[in-house]
Amino acid sequence: MKPSLKITTNLRQRLGSVLMLTATLVGAIAFLDHLQNAEAQTGDGRALILRSDRQEANRDTGVVTATGNVQINYPARQLQATSAQAQYFSRENRIVLTGNVYVLQQGGNSMRGETITYFIDEGRFVALPRAQQQVESTYIVSDSEAPTSPVAPATTPFNPKPVFKTPRSDQP
């Protein structure tokens, strides 16, 4: 006696649904992966990629505002930045970053501040600190005379406002 396999219409529909759902999910995952790796293509490498928790664009003013975990990648200028908020003023071609701003350029130059404005056409930055603090910048300098091994830092930090002693009148 041969075992027979009889598939009912109901079972056939269920199997078909499972196979279709699996194929749909695999296709959706592949499509999402493709979207996550997609970047704006301008043809001339001028794309500025802006990522954040929230973005808002105003067509009338030409201002794009990004808030929350802002990340900027601008490969044409070899520039990366992070901040709490960013505003891109398209008509003036400038970006204003605010809130714990960090800007890194290829080669290692970097800048930290509370507010940093980047004038795109000029390639110029203007940085402002938090109240009672300072802006911090690191520049990689080409110096053929510099020692090749790291130099130990000075034991006393630099004080741009030294305390001067009051002159005494009893000295000749």
Sequence and secondary structure as in RCSB ss.txt:
>XXXX:A:sequence
MKPSLKITTNLRQRLGSVLMLTATLVGAIAFLDHLQNAEAQTGDGRALILRSDRQEANRDTGVVTATGNVQINYP
ARQLQATSAQAQYFSRENRIVLTGNVYVLQQGGNSMRGETITYFIDEGRFVALPRAQQQVESTYIVSDSEAPTSP
VAPATTPFNPKPVFKTPRSDQP
>XXXX:A:secstr
        HHHHHHHHHHHHHHHHHHHHHHHHHHHHT     SSS   EEE SEEEEETTTTEEEEEEEEEEEEG
GGTEEEEEEEEEEETTTTEEEEEEEEEEEETTS EEEEEEEEEETTTTEEEEE  TT   EEE     TTS SS 
    SS   SS       TT  
